[in-house]
């Protein structure tokens, strides 16, 4: 369930961020042209400046890119869990090895002479 939540969360955030672009472009163009805020005015903006159609697609593409980010986040979480599991296994194996106190002492002076 967490896997799907991450993808949905990233997609929603990307789409909401993308919505800012058309709204900002509409407001700016309405102010510049001194038009009232209405559907007729926004339709007029699109008729006079077709670039608004491209700007209007920003939520779709930013939502898709954010979705891919969510998918990659899930892959990274999965890899992290696998690494943590491996690390736990290695730590358990290390605990099975006798500690250094039970191992024979090595005289470092003798090793330095070699």
C-alpha positions in Angstrom: 0.0 0.0 0.0 2.9 2.4 0.8 4.2 1.9 -2.8 1.0 3.2 -4.3 0.8 6.1 -1.8 4.2 7.3 -2.8 3.4 7.3 -6.5 0.1 9.0 -5.9 1.6 11.6 -3.6 4.3 12.6 -6.0 1.9 12.7 -8.9 -0.6 15.0 -7.0 2.2 17.3 -5.9 3.6 17.5 -9.4 0.2 18.2 -10.9 -0.6 20.9 -8.3 2.7 22.5 -9.0 2.0 22.3 -12.7 -1.4 24.0 -12.3 0.4 27.2 -11.1 1.8 27.8 -14.6 -1.4 28.1 -16.5 -3.1 30.1 -13.7 -0.2 32.4 -13.5 -0.1 32.9 -17.3 -3.8 33.6 -17.4 -3.7 36.1 -14.6 -0.6 37.9 -16.1 -2.2 38.0 -19.5 -5.5 39.2 -18.1 -3.8 42.0 -16.2 -1.7 43.0 -19.3 -4.8 43.1 -21.5 -7.0 44.6 -18.8 -9.6 41.9 -19.2 -12.0 40.7 -16.4 -11.6 37.2 -14.9 -14.1 35.1 -16.7 -14.3 32.0 -18.9 -15.0 34.2 -21.9 -11.8 36.2 -21.2 -9.7 33.1 -20.8 -11.2 31.7 -24.1 -10.3 35.0 -25.8 -6.7 34.7 -24.4 -6.4 31.3 -26.0 -7.8 32.5 -29.3 -5.4 35.4 -29.5 -2.3 33.6 -28.1 -2.1 29.9 -28.8 0.9 29.6 -26.6 -1.6 29.3 -23.7 -2.5 25.8 -25.0 1.1 24.7 -24.4 1.3 26.3 -21.0 -2.0 24.6 -20.1 -0.4 21.2 -20.6 2.1 21.8 -17.8 0.1 20.0 -15.1 -0.1 16.9 -17.3 3.7 16.7 -17.9 4.8 17.8 -14.5 2.4 15.2 -13.0 3.9 12.5 -15.2 7.5 13.4 -14.4 6.6 13.5 -10.7 5.0 10.1 -11.0 8.3 8.7 -12.4 10.0 10.3 -9.4 7.6 8.4 -7.1 8.4 5.2 -8.9 12.1 5.8 -8.5 11.6 6.6 -4.9 9.9 3.3 -4.4 12.8 1.5 -6.1 15.3 3.3 -3.8 13.2 2.4 -0.7 13.1 -1.3 -1.8 16.9 -1.3 -2.4 17.4 0.3 1.0 15.3 -2.3 2.7 17.3 -5.1 1.0 20.6 -3.5 2.1 19.3 -3.1 5.7 18.3 -6.8 5.7 21.8 -7.8 4.3 23.5 -5.6 7.0 21.4 -7.2 9.7 22.4 -10.7 8.5 26.0 -9.7 8.4 25.8 -8.3 11.9 24.3 -11.5 13.2 27.1 -13.5 11.6 29.7 -11.2 13.1 28.2 -11.8 16.6 28.9 -15.5 16.1 32.6 -14.9 15.6 34.5 -15.1 18.9 35.4 -11.7 20.3 39.0 -10.4 20.4 39.4 -11.2 24.1 39.1 -14.9 23.5 41.5 -14.8 20.5 45.3 -15.2 21.2 47.1 -12.0 21.8 49.6 -10.9 19.1 52.7 -9.1 20.1 52.8 -6.1 17.9 56.6 -5.6 18.4 57.3 -9.0 16.8 55.0 -8.1 13.8 56.8 -4.7 13.4 60.2 -6.5 13.1 59.0 -8.7 10.3 
